């Protein structure tokens, strides 16, 4: 069977007091951990392989997230290289009392597929179906090139 695997995932969670920082809003560290799990689920669903996080290139904290809101992450595989992939995540929150939905965060996480010896392994190529997927792929490729140039300039791999 040669069925194309899903390249997206939607994950939601209610924000509870245990997730709050000293100001009473959701702690950024909690959110980063959740975003990493969302990226893993999205990437693993696409390729069916074990993944590890290579980088969190950008996390934009546009607005605070409040306890009691429903947080929803919309994730998609934007780019696939030989052994790595970029997952883009859009975060919204919903006030369950008023129904107001806010776009609070956006981020891009790069994951690497690994084998049982924790060595990088190839990921199935990404087939682009429409202009939106092509745009996301090209934007991710640009971010990848900038990241590689930055690491090269700093003397890293």
DSSP file (Angstrom, degrees, kcal/mol; ACC not computed):
  #  RESIDUE AA STRUCTURE BP1 BP2  ACC     N-H-->O    O-->H-N    N-H-->O    O-->H-N    TCO  KAPPA ALPHA  PHI   PSI    X-CA   Y-CA   Z-CA
    1    1 A X              0   0    0      0, 0.0     2,-0.1     0, 0.0     0, 0.0   0.000 360.0 360.0 360.0 127.8    0.0    0.0    0.0
    2    2 A X        +     0   0    0      2,-0.0     2,-0.3     0, 0.0     0, 0.0  -0.372 360.0 157.4-115.1  51.1    1.5    3.3   -1.1
    3    3 A X        -     0   0    0     -2,-0.1     2,-0.2     1,-0.1     0, 0.0  -0.604  44.8-117.5 -81.2 133.5   -0.8    5.7    0.8
    4    4 A X        -     0   0    0     -2,-0.3     2,-0.1     1,-0.1    -1,-0.1  -0.515  31.5-127.9 -69.8 133.4    0.6    9.2    1.5
    5    5 A X        -     0   0    0     41,-0.3    41,-0.1    -2,-0.2    -1,-0.1  -0.472  30.2 -90.6 -83.0 154.7    0.8    9.9    5.2
    6    6 A X        -     0   0    0     39,-0.2    -1,-0.1    -2,-0.1     3,-0.0  -0.345  28.3-165.4 -64.3 140.7   -0.7   13.0    6.8
    7    7 A X        +     0   0    0     39,-0.1    70,-2.4    -3,-0.1     2,-0.3   0.271  66.4  64.1-108.5   8.1    1.6   16.0    7.1
    8    8 A X  E     -A   76   0A   0     68,-0.2     2,-0.3    37,-0.1    68,-0.2  -0.884  52.3-178.4-130.3 161.2   -0.6   17.9    9.6
    9    9 A X  E     -A   75   0A   0     66,-1.9    66,-2.9    -2,-0.3     2,-0.4  -0.974  13.2-154.2-153.0 148.6   -1.8   17.6   13.1
   10   10 A X  E     +A   74   0A   0     -2,-0.3     2,-0.4    64,-0.2    64,-0.2  -0.997  18.4 179.1-123.4 125.5   -4.1   19.6   15.4
   11   11 A X  E     -A   73   0A   0     62,-2.0    62,-3.2    -2,-0.4     2,-0.3  -0.989   3.0-173.1-129.6 137.0   -3.6   19.3   19.1
   12   12 A X  E     +A   72   0A   0     -2,-0.4     2,-0.3    60,-0.2    60,-0.2  -0.922   6.7 175.2-128.6 153.3   -5.5   21.1   21.9
   13   13 A X  E     -A   71   0A   0     58,-2.3    58,-2.7    -2,-0.3     2,-0.3  -0.967  31.1-118.8-154.9 141.7   -5.2   21.4   25.7
   14   14 A X  E     -A   70   0A   0     -2,-0.3     2,-0.6    56,-0.2    56,-0.2  -0.628  33.2-121.4 -79.5 138.4   -7.0   23.4   28.3
   15   15 A X        -     0   0    0     54,-2.7    53,-2.9    -2,-0.3     2,-0.2  -0.720  35.7-173.8 -86.3 121.4   -4.8   25.8   30.2
   16   16 A X    >   -     0   0    0     -2,-0.6     3,-2.3    51,-0.2     4,-0.2  -0.709  39.5 -99.8-114.7 163.4   -4.8   25.0   34.0
   17   17 A X  G >  S+     0   0    0      1,-0.3     3,-1.9    -2,-0.2     7,-0.1   0.780 116.0  67.7 -55.5 -29.7   -3.3   26.8   37.0
   18   18 A X  G 3  S+     0   0    0      1,-0.3    -1,-0.3     8,-0.0    -3,-0.0   0.688  97.3  55.5 -64.3 -15.9   -0.4   24.4   37.2
   19   19 A X  G <  S+     0   0    0     -3,-2.3     8,-3.3     5,-0.1    -1,-0.3   0.440  88.2 111.6 -92.1  -1.7    0.9   25.8   33.8
   20   20 A X  B <   -F   26   0B   0     -3,-1.9     6,-0.3     6,-0.3     2,-0.1  -0.376  56.1-143.7 -82.2 151.1    1.0   29.4   35.1
   21   21 A X    >   -     0   0    0      4,-3.2     3,-1.7    -2,-0.1    -1,-0.1  -0.272  48.4 -77.7 -92.2-171.7    4.0   31.6   35.7
   22   22 A X  T 3  S+     0   0    0      1,-0.3    -2,-0.1     2,-0.1    -1,-0.0   0.634 132.3  55.8 -68.0 -12.5    4.3   34.1   38.6
   23   23 A X  T 3  S-     0   0    0      2,-0.2    -1,-0.3     3,-0.0     3,-0.1   0.538 118.3-110.0 -91.9  -8.8    2.1   36.6   36.7
   24   24 A X  S <  S+     0   0    0     -3,-1.7    43,-0.7     1,-0.4     2,-0.2   0.470  82.8 113.8  92.9   2.3   -0.7   34.0   36.4
   25   25 A X  B    S-G   66   0C   0     41,-0.2    -4,-3.2     1,-0.1    -1,-0.4  -0.565  82.9 -74.7 -97.2 168.1   -0.3   33.5   32.6
   26   26 A X  B     -F   20   0B   0     39,-3.1    39,-0.3    -6,-0.3    -6,-0.3  -0.442  56.4-111.7 -65.1 132.5    0.8   30.3   31.0
   27   27 A X     >  -     0   0    0     -8,-3.3     4,-2.0    -2,-0.2     3,-0.3  -0.434  13.2-136.2 -69.1 132.6    4.5   29.8   31.4
   28   28 A X  H  > S+     0   0    0      1,-0.2     4,-2.5     2,-0.2     5,-0.2   0.840 104.8  57.4 -58.4 -35.0    6.6   30.2   28.2
   29   29 A X  H  > S+     0   0    0      2,-0.2     4,-1.9     1,-0.2    -1,-0.2   0.888 105.2  49.8 -64.7 -39.3    8.6   27.1   29.2
   30   30 A X  H  > S+     0   0    0     -3,-0.3     4,-2.2   -11,-0.2    -2,-0.2   0.938 110.9  50.5 -62.8 -44.3    5.5   25.0   29.4
   31   31 A X  H  X S+     0   0    0     -4,-2.0     4,-2.9     1,-0.2    -2,-0.2   0.910 107.3  53.2 -61.3 -42.8    4.5   26.2   26.0
   32   32 A X  H  X S+     0   0    0     -4,-2.5     4,-2.0     1,-0.2    -1,-0.2   0.905 109.2  49.4 -59.9 -41.6    7.9   25.4   24.5
   33   33 A X  H  X S+     0   0    0     -4,-1.9     4,-1.8     2,-0.2    -1,-0.2   0.910 112.1  47.8 -63.1 -41.7    7.6   21.8   25.8
   34   34 A X  H  X S+     0   0    0     -4,-2.2     4,-2.5     1,-0.2    -2,-0.2   0.913 109.7  52.8 -65.8 -42.1    4.2   21.4   24.4
   35   35 A X  H  X S+     0   0    0     -4,-2.9     4,-2.6     1,-0.2    -1,-0.2   0.884 107.3  52.8 -60.9 -38.2    5.3   22.9   21.0
   36   36 A X  H  X S+     0   0    0     -4,-2.0     4,-2.1     2,-0.2    -1,-0.2   0.897 110.0  47.9 -63.7 -40.5    8.1   20.3   20.9
   37   37 A X  H  X S+     0   0    0     -4,-1.8     4,-2.5     2,-0.2    -2,-0.2   0.900 111.0  50.9 -66.9 -40.3    5.6   17.5   21.5
   38   38 A X  H  X S+     0   0    0     -4,-2.5     4,-2.6     2,-0.2    -2,-0.2   0.929 110.3  49.4 -61.3 -45.5    3.3   18.9   18.8
   39   39 A X  H  X S+     0   0    0     -4,-2.6     4,-2.7     1,-0.2     5,-0.2   0.902 110.7  50.8 -61.4 -41.1    6.2   19.0   16.3
   40   40 A X  H  X S+     0   0    0     -4,-2.1     4,-3.1     2,-0.2     5,-0.3   0.944 111.3  47.1 -61.7 -47.6    7.2   15.4   17.2
   41   41 A X  H  X S+     0   0    0     -4,-2.5     4,-2.3     1,-0.2    -2,-0.2   0.924 114.2  47.5 -61.2 -44.7    3.6   14.1   16.7
   42   42 A X  H  X S+     0   0    0     -4,-2.6     4,-1.6     2,-0.2    -1,-0.2   0.945 117.1  41.9 -61.8 -49.4    3.3   16.0   13.3
   43   43 A X  H  X S+     0   0    0     -4,-2.7     4,-2.6     2,-0.2     5,-0.3   0.909 115.6  48.2 -66.3 -43.6    6.7   14.8   12.0
   44   44 A X  H  X S+     0   0    0     -4,-3.1     4,-2.6    -5,-0.2    -1,-0.2   0.874 109.2  54.2 -66.7 -36.6    6.3   11.2   13.3
   45   45 A X  H  < S+     0   0    0     -4,-2.3   -39,-0.2    -5,-0.3    -1,-0.2   0.895 112.3  45.7 -61.7 -39.0    2.9   11.0   11.8
   46   46 A X  H  < S+     0   0    0     -4,-1.6   -41,-0.3    -5,-0.2    -2,-0.2   0.948 129.5  19.0 -69.8 -49.2    4.3   12.1    8.4
   47   47 A X  H  < S-     0   0    0     -4,-2.6    -3,-0.2     2,-0.2    -2,-0.2   0.663  86.5-134.2-103.6 -16.6    7.4    9.8    8.3
   48   48 A X     <  +     0   0    0     -4,-2.6     2,-0.3    -5,-0.3    -4,-0.1   0.777  67.0 116.5  69.8  25.0    6.7    7.0   10.8
   49   49 A X  S    S-     0   0    0     -6,-0.3    -1,-0.3    -5,-0.1     2,-0.2  -0.789  74.8 -93.4-122.4 163.4   10.2    7.4   12.2
   50   50 A X  E     -B  114   0A   0     64,-0.6    64,-2.3    -2,-0.3     2,-0.3  -0.571  48.2-164.5 -72.5 141.6   11.8    8.3   15.5
   51   51 A X  E     -B  113   0A   0     62,-0.2     2,-0.3    -2,-0.2    62,-0.2  -0.932  16.5-165.7-130.7 151.3   12.6   12.0   15.7
   52   52 A X  E     -B  112   0A   0     60,-2.1    60,-2.7    -2,-0.3     2,-0.4  -0.949  34.1-103.1-129.3 155.9   14.7   14.3   17.8
   53   53 A X  E     +B  111   0A   0     -2,-0.3    58,-0.3    58,-0.2     3,-0.1  -0.646  33.4 175.5 -80.8 127.2   14.6   18.1   17.9
   54   54 A X  E     -     0   0A   0     56,-3.4     2,-0.3    -2,-0.4    57,-0.2   0.832  64.6 -12.8 -94.2 -45.5   17.5   19.8   16.1
   55   55 A X  E     -B  110   0A   0     55,-1.5    55,-2.7     3,-0.0     2,-0.6  -0.998  38.8-145.1-156.5 154.0   16.4   23.5   16.5
   56   56 A X  E     -B  109   0A   0     -2,-0.3    53,-0.2    53,-0.2     3,-0.2  -0.911  30.0-179.2-115.9  96.4   13.7   25.8   17.5
   57   57 A X  E     +     0   0A   0     51,-1.6     2,-0.4    -2,-0.6    -1,-0.1   0.913  60.1   4.8 -71.1 -44.7   14.4   28.6   15.0
   58   58 A X  E     +B  108   0A   0     50,-0.9    50,-1.5    -3,-0.1     2,-0.4  -0.990  51.4 177.5-146.8 131.5   11.7   31.1   15.9
   59   59 A X  E     -B  107   0A   0     -2,-0.4     2,-0.7    48,-0.2    48,-0.2  -0.961  15.3-161.8-130.6 117.4    9.1   31.3   18.6
   60   60 A X  E     -B  106   0A   0     46,-2.7     2,-1.2    -2,-0.4    46,-0.9  -0.885   5.4-160.7-101.2 116.9    7.0   34.5   18.5
   61   61 A X  E     +B  105   0A   0     -2,-0.7    44,-0.2     1,-0.2     3,-0.1  -0.764  22.4 165.7 -94.5  88.9    5.2   35.3   21.7
   62   62 A X        +     0   0    0     42,-2.2     2,-0.3    -2,-1.2    -1,-0.2   0.874  63.2   0.5 -74.6 -39.1    2.6   37.7   20.3
   63   63 A X  S    S-     0   0    0     41,-1.1    -1,-0.2    -3,-0.2    39,-0.0  -0.977  82.6 -93.4-148.0 154.9    0.2   37.7   23.2
   64   64 A X        -     0   0    0     -2,-0.3     2,-0.5    -3,-0.1    -2,-0.0  -0.331  32.4-133.9 -67.9 155.9   -0.1   36.1   26.7
   65   65 A X        -     0   0    0    -39,-0.3   -39,-3.1    39,-0.0     2,-0.3  -0.951  23.4-143.8-110.6 131.8   -2.0   32.9   27.1
   66   66 A X  B >   -G   25   0C   0     -2,-0.5     3,-1.9   -41,-0.2   -51,-0.2  -0.709  19.5-103.2-103.8 146.2   -4.4   32.8   30.1
   67   67 A X  T 3  S+     0   0    0    -43,-0.7   -51,-0.2    -2,-0.3     3,-0.1  -0.398 109.5  35.7 -57.3 137.1   -5.3   30.1   32.4
   68   68 A X  T 3  S+     0   0    0    -53,-2.9    28,-0.5     1,-0.4    -1,-0.2   0.201  91.7 116.4  98.6 -13.9   -8.8   28.8   31.4
   69   69 A X    <   -     0   0    0     -3,-1.9   -54,-2.7    26,-0.1     2,-0.7  -0.525  68.4-120.6 -85.2 155.3   -8.3   29.2   27.7
   70   70 A X  E     -AC  14  94A   0     24,-2.4    24,-1.9   -56,-0.2     2,-0.4  -0.869  27.4-154.0 -93.6 117.4   -8.3   26.4   25.2
   71   71 A X  E     -AC  13  93A   0    -58,-2.7   -58,-2.3    -2,-0.7     2,-0.4  -0.795  12.2-172.8 -94.1 131.4   -4.9   26.3   23.4
   72   72 A X  E     -AC  12  92A   0     20,-3.0    20,-2.7    -2,-0.4     2,-0.5  -0.993   8.5-158.8-129.2 131.3   -4.9   24.8   19.9
   73   73 A X  E     -AC  11  91A   0    -62,-3.2   -62,-2.0    -2,-0.4     2,-0.6  -0.933   1.3-162.6-110.7 128.2   -1.8   24.1   17.8
   74   74 A X  E     -AC  10  90A   0     16,-2.8    16,-2.3    -2,-0.5     2,-0.3  -0.939  21.1-177.4-108.4 108.9   -2.1   23.7   14.0
   75   75 A X  E     +AC   9  89A   0    -66,-2.9   -66,-1.9    -2,-0.6     2,-0.3  -0.829   9.4 175.2-114.9 147.0    1.1   22.0   12.8
   76   76 A X  E     -AC   8  88A   0     12,-2.1    12,-2.5    -2,-0.3     2,-0.7  -0.997  37.4-113.8-146.9 148.0    2.3   21.1    9.3
   77   77 A X  E     + C   0  87A   0    -70,-2.4    10,-0.2    -2,-0.3     3,-0.1  -0.740  37.4 174.3 -77.3 114.8    5.4   19.6    7.7
   78   78 A X  E     +     0   0A   0      8,-2.6     2,-0.3    -2,-0.7    62,-0.2   0.788  60.2  12.8 -93.2 -32.1    6.6   22.6    5.7
   79   79 A X  E     - C   0  86A   0      7,-1.2     7,-2.0    61,-0.1     2,-0.4  -0.998  55.0-164.2-150.1 142.0    9.9   21.2    4.4
   80   80 A X  E     + C   0  85A   0     -2,-0.3    46,-0.3     5,-0.2     5,-0.2  -0.993  12.5 174.8-130.6 126.3   11.7   17.8    4.1
   81   81 A X        -     0   0    0      3,-3.2    42,-0.3    -2,-0.4    45,-0.1   0.022  57.3 -67.3 -98.9-146.7   15.4   17.5    3.4
   82   82 A X  S    S-     0   0    0     40,-0.1    41,-2.5     1,-0.1     3,-0.0   0.954 124.3  -6.1 -73.9 -51.3   17.4   14.3    3.4
   83   83 A X  S    S+     0   0    0     39,-0.2    30,-2.5    37,-0.0     2,-0.3   0.405 125.6  63.9-124.7  -2.2   17.2   13.5    7.2
   84   84 A X  E     - D   0 112A   0     28,-0.2    -3,-3.2    39,-0.1     2,-0.3  -0.822  53.5-168.7-125.5 163.6   15.5   16.6    8.6
   85   85 A X  E     -CD  80 111A   0     26,-2.3    26,-2.6    -2,-0.3     2,-0.5  -0.993  18.9-129.7-147.7 149.8   12.2   18.4    8.4
   86   86 A X  E     -CD  79 110A   0     -7,-2.0    -8,-2.6    -2,-0.3    -7,-1.2  -0.889  17.3-161.6-102.1 133.4   10.7   21.7    9.4
   87   87 A X  E     -CD  77 109A   0     22,-3.0    22,-2.6    -2,-0.5     2,-0.4  -0.965   5.8-155.5-111.1 123.4    7.4   21.7   11.3
   88   88 A X  E     -CD  76 108A   0    -12,-2.5   -12,-2.1    -2,-0.5     2,-0.4  -0.830  10.9-166.1 -96.9 137.4    5.5   25.0   11.3
   89   89 A X  E     -CD  75 107A   0     18,-2.8    18,-2.1    -2,-0.4     2,-0.5  -0.985  11.3-165.9-130.7 126.9    3.1   25.6   14.2
   90   90 A X  E     -CD  74 106A   0    -16,-2.3   -16,-2.8    -2,-0.4     2,-0.5  -0.944  15.2-156.5-107.2 128.6    0.4   28.2   14.6
   91   91 A X  E     +CD  73 105A   0     14,-2.9    13,-1.7    -2,-0.5    14,-1.4  -0.907  14.8 174.6-111.4 129.1   -1.0   28.6   18.1
   92   92 A X  E     -CD  72 103A   0    -20,-2.7   -20,-3.0    -2,-0.5     2,-0.4  -0.914  14.9-151.4-124.8 157.8   -4.4   30.0   18.9
   93   93 A X  E     -CD  71 102A   0      9,-2.4     9,-2.5    -2,-0.3     2,-0.5  -0.957   5.2-153.8-125.2 150.0   -6.3   30.3   22.1
   94   94 A X  E     -CD  70 101A   0    -24,-1.9   -24,-2.4    -2,-0.4     2,-0.8  -0.986  13.8-139.8-124.9 126.8  -10.0   30.3   22.7
   95   95 A X     >  -     0   0    0      5,-2.7     4,-3.0    -2,-0.5     5,-0.2  -0.769  17.3-155.9 -78.6 113.0  -11.8   32.0   25.6
   96   96 A X  T  4 S+     0   0    0     -2,-0.8    -1,-0.2   -28,-0.5   -27,-0.1   0.690  87.9  51.0 -70.8 -17.9  -14.5   29.3   26.2
   97   97 A X  T  4 S+     0   0    0      1,-0.1    -1,-0.2     3,-0.1    -2,-0.0   0.886 125.3  22.4 -83.6 -41.5  -16.8   31.8   27.9
   98   98 A X  T  4 S-     0   0    0      2,-0.1    -2,-0.2    -3,-0.0     3,-0.1   0.671  94.8-127.9-100.3 -19.5  -16.8   34.5   25.1
   99   99 A X     <  +     0   0    0     -4,-3.0    -3,-0.1     1,-0.3     2,-0.1   0.433  53.5 153.8  83.4  -0.3  -15.8   32.4   22.1
  100  100 A X        -     0   0    0     -5,-0.2    -5,-2.7    -6,-0.1     2,-0.5  -0.415  28.4-158.7 -64.6 132.4  -13.0   34.9   21.3
  101  101 A X  E     - D   0  94A   0     -7,-0.2     2,-0.4    -2,-0.1    -7,-0.2  -0.962   8.9-171.9-115.8 130.3  -10.1   33.2   19.4
  102  102 A X  E     - D   0  93A   0     -9,-2.5    -9,-2.4    -2,-0.5     2,-0.8  -0.949  26.0-131.9-122.8 142.2   -6.6   34.8   19.4
  103  103 A X  E     + D   0  92A   0     -2,-0.4   -11,-0.2   -11,-0.2     3,-0.1  -0.839  37.9 165.0 -87.7 109.5   -3.5   34.0   17.4
  104  104 A X  E     +     0   0A   0    -13,-1.7   -42,-2.2    -2,-0.8   -41,-1.1   0.753  50.8  13.7-102.9 -28.0   -0.9   34.0   20.2
  105  105 A X  E     -BD  61  91A   0    -14,-1.4   -14,-2.9   -44,-0.2     2,-0.3  -0.986  45.2-170.1-150.5 155.4    2.2   32.3   18.8
  106  106 A X  E     +BD  60  90A   0    -46,-0.9   -46,-2.7    -2,-0.3     2,-0.3  -0.982  20.4 166.4-140.3 142.8    4.0   31.0   15.7
  107  107 A X  E     -BD  59  89A   0    -18,-2.1   -18,-2.8    -2,-0.3     2,-0.4  -0.989  27.4-143.1-153.9 164.4    7.1   28.8   15.6
  108  108 A X  E     -BD  58  88A   0    -50,-1.5   -51,-1.6    -2,-0.3   -50,-0.9  -0.994  18.8-173.2-131.4 123.1    9.3   26.6   13.4
  109  109 A X  E     -BD  56  87A   0    -22,-2.6   -22,-3.0    -2,-0.4     2,-0.5  -0.966  13.2-147.5-121.9 131.8   10.9   23.5   14.8
  110  110 A X  E     -BD  55  86A   0    -55,-2.7   -56,-3.4    -2,-0.4   -55,-1.5  -0.871  17.5-170.5-100.7 126.6   13.4   21.3   12.9
  111  111 A X  E     -BD  53  85A   0    -26,-2.6   -26,-2.3    -2,-0.5     2,-0.4  -0.857   9.8-149.6-114.6 149.8   13.3   17.6   13.6
  112  112 A X  E     -BD  52  84A   0    -60,-2.7   -60,-2.1    -2,-0.3     2,-0.3  -0.971  16.0-129.4-120.0 134.3   15.8   14.9   12.5
  113  113 A X  E     -B   51   0A   0    -30,-2.5     8,-1.9    -2,-0.4     2,-0.3  -0.643  31.2-171.4 -80.6 136.8   14.9   11.3   11.9
  114  114 A X  E     -BE  50 120A   0    -64,-2.3   -64,-0.6    -2,-0.3     6,-0.2  -0.932  15.9-134.8-131.2 154.5   17.1    8.8   13.7
  115  115 A X    >   -     0   0    0      4,-2.3     3,-2.0    -2,-0.3     6,-0.0  -0.217  49.6 -78.9 -91.5-171.6   17.6    5.0   13.7
  116  116 A X  T 3  S+     0   0    0      1,-0.3    -1,-0.0     2,-0.1    -2,-0.0   0.645 133.4  53.3 -66.8 -13.9   18.0    2.7   16.7
  117  117 A X  T 3  S-     0   0    0      2,-0.2    -1,-0.3     3,-0.0     3,-0.1   0.234 119.6-110.9-101.1  11.1   21.6    3.8   17.1
  118  118 A X  S <  S+     0   0    0     -3,-2.0     2,-0.4     1,-0.2    -2,-0.1   0.799  73.3 139.1  62.3  33.4   20.5    7.4   17.1
  119  119 A X        -     0   0    0      1,-0.1    -4,-2.3     0, 0.0    -1,-0.2  -0.857  61.8 -97.3-104.0 141.6   22.1    8.1   13.7
  120  120 A X  B     -E  114   0A   0     -2,-0.4     2,-0.3    -6,-0.2    -6,-0.3  -0.270  44.1-171.9 -58.8 140.4   20.3   10.3   11.1
  121  121 A X        -     0   0    0     -8,-1.9    -8,-0.3   -38,-0.3   -72,-0.0  -0.934  30.3 -84.0-132.4 156.9   18.3    8.4    8.5
  122  122 A X        -     0   0    0     -2,-0.3     2,-0.4     1,-0.1   -39,-0.2  -0.237  35.4-146.8 -63.6 146.3   16.5    9.5    5.3
  123  123 A X        -     0   0    0    -41,-2.5   -39,-0.1   -42,-0.3     3,-0.1  -0.894  31.5 -96.6-108.8 140.5   12.9   10.8    5.5
  124  124 A X        -     0   0    0     -2,-0.4    -1,-0.0   -77,-0.1   -43,-0.0  -0.293  51.1 -99.1 -55.6 139.8   10.4   10.2    2.7
  125  125 A X        -     0   0    0      1,-0.1     2,-0.5    -3,-0.0    -1,-0.1  -0.196  34.3-115.9 -60.6 151.8   10.3   13.1    0.2
  126  126 A X        -     0   0    0    -46,-0.3     2,-0.5    -3,-0.1   -46,-0.1  -0.808  20.6-147.2 -93.8 125.3    7.5   15.7    0.6
  127  127 A X        -     0   0    0     -2,-0.5     2,-0.5     2,-0.0     6,-0.0  -0.826  11.7-144.8 -92.6 126.4    5.1   15.9   -2.3
  128  128 A X        +     0   0    0     -2,-0.5     3,-0.1     1,-0.1    -2,-0.0  -0.818  21.0 176.2 -97.1 125.1    3.8   19.5   -2.8
  129  129 A X        +     0   0    0     -2,-0.5     2,-0.3     1,-0.1    -1,-0.1   0.733  57.2  13.4-101.4 -27.2    0.2   19.6   -4.0
  130  130 A X  S  > S-     0   0    0      1,-0.1     4,-2.0     0, 0.0     5,-0.2  -0.850  81.5 -90.9-145.8 177.6   -0.8   23.3   -4.1
  131  131 A X  H  > S+     0   0    0     -2,-0.3     4,-2.6     1,-0.2     5,-0.2   0.849 120.5  55.3 -64.1 -35.5    0.5   26.8   -4.1
  132  132 A X  H  > S+     0   0    0      2,-0.2     4,-2.6     1,-0.2    -1,-0.2   0.926 109.2  46.7 -64.5 -44.2    0.2   27.1   -0.3
  133  133 A X  H  > S+     0   0    0      2,-0.2     4,-2.3     1,-0.2    -2,-0.2   0.882 112.9  50.2 -64.8 -37.6    2.4   24.0    0.2
  134  134 A X  H  X S+     0   0    0     -4,-2.0     4,-2.6     2,-0.2    -2,-0.2   0.907 110.7  49.5 -65.6 -41.8    4.9   25.3   -2.3
  135  135 A X  H  X S+     0   0    0     -4,-2.6     4,-2.6     2,-0.2     5,-0.2   0.933 112.1  47.6 -62.3 -46.6    5.0   28.7   -0.5
  136  136 A X  H  X S+     0   0    0     -4,-2.6     4,-2.4     1,-0.2    -2,-0.2   0.905 112.2  50.6 -60.7 -42.2    5.6   27.0    2.9
  137  137 A X  H  X S+     0   0    0     -4,-2.3     4,-2.5     2,-0.2    -2,-0.2   0.938 112.3  45.9 -61.0 -48.2    8.3   24.8    1.4
  138  138 A X  H  X S+     0   0    0     -4,-2.6     4,-2.0     2,-0.2    -2,-0.2   0.893 112.9  49.4 -65.6 -40.3   10.1   27.8   -0.1
  139  139 A X  H  X S+     0   0    0     -4,-2.6     4,-2.1     2,-0.2    -1,-0.2   0.900 112.3  48.9 -64.4 -39.7    9.9   29.9    3.0
  140  140 A X  H  X S+     0   0    0     -4,-2.4     4,-2.5    -5,-0.2    -2,-0.2   0.888 108.3  53.8 -66.5 -38.6   11.2   26.9    5.1
  141  141 A X  H  X S+     0   0    0     -4,-2.5     4,-2.4     2,-0.2    -1,-0.2   0.901 108.1  50.4 -61.5 -41.0   14.0   26.4    2.6
  142  142 A X  H  X S+     0   0    0     -4,-2.0     4,-2.2     2,-0.2    -2,-0.2   0.921 110.6  48.8 -62.7 -44.4   15.0   30.1    3.1
  143  143 A X  H  X S+     0   0    0     -4,-2.1     4,-2.5     1,-0.2    -2,-0.2   0.897 111.0  51.6 -61.6 -39.9   14.9   29.7    6.9
  144  144 A X  H  X S+     0   0    0     -4,-2.5     4,-2.7     2,-0.2    -2,-0.2   0.926 109.3  49.0 -62.3 -45.6   17.1   26.6    6.6
  145  145 A X  H  X S+     0   0    0     -4,-2.4     4,-2.1     1,-0.2    -1,-0.2   0.892 112.4  48.3 -62.7 -40.4   19.6   28.4    4.4
  146  146 A X  H  X S+     0   0    0     -4,-2.2     4,-2.3     2,-0.2    -1,-0.2   0.905 112.0  49.6 -65.8 -41.3   19.8   31.3    6.9
  147  147 A X  H  X S+     0   0    0     -4,-2.5     4,-2.5     2,-0.2    -2,-0.2   0.925 111.6  48.0 -64.0 -44.5   20.2   28.8    9.8
  148  148 A X  H  X S+     0   0    0     -4,-2.7     4,-2.2     1,-0.2    -1,-0.2   0.888 111.9  50.0 -64.2 -38.8   23.0   27.0    8.1
  149  149 A X  H  X S+     0   0    0     -4,-2.1     4,-2.4    -5,-0.2    -1,-0.2   0.895 110.2  50.9 -65.4 -39.8   24.8   30.3    7.2
  150  150 A X  H  X S+     0   0    0     -4,-2.3     4,-1.5     2,-0.2    -2,-0.2   0.931 112.0  45.9 -62.6 -46.9   24.5   31.4   10.9
  151  151 A X  H  <>S+     0   0    0     -4,-2.5     5,-2.9     1,-0.2     4,-0.3   0.883 112.2  51.8 -65.2 -37.4   26.0   28.1   12.2
  152  152 A X  H ><5S+     0   0    0     -4,-2.2     3,-1.4     1,-0.2    -1,-0.2   0.925 108.4  51.2 -63.9 -44.1   28.7   28.3    9.5
  153  153 A X  H 3<5S+     0   0    0     -4,-2.4    -1,-0.2     1,-0.3    -2,-0.2   0.805 110.4  49.6 -62.7 -30.3   29.6   31.9   10.6
  154  154 A X  T 3<5S-     0   0    0     -4,-1.5    -1,-0.3    -5,-0.1    -2,-0.2   0.418 118.5-110.6 -90.4   1.7   29.8   30.7   14.2
  155  155 A X  T < 5S+     0   0    0     -3,-1.4    -3,-0.2    -4,-0.3     2,-0.2   0.672  77.6 123.7  80.9  16.3   32.1   27.8   13.4
  156  156 A X      <       0   0    0     -5,-2.9    -1,-0.3    -6,-0.2    -2,-0.1  -0.540 360.0 360.0-104.4 173.1   29.5   25.2   14.2
  157  157 A X              0   0    0     -2,-0.2    -5,-0.1    -3,-0.1    -6,-0.1   0.461 360.0 360.0 -75.7 360.0   28.1   22.4   12.0
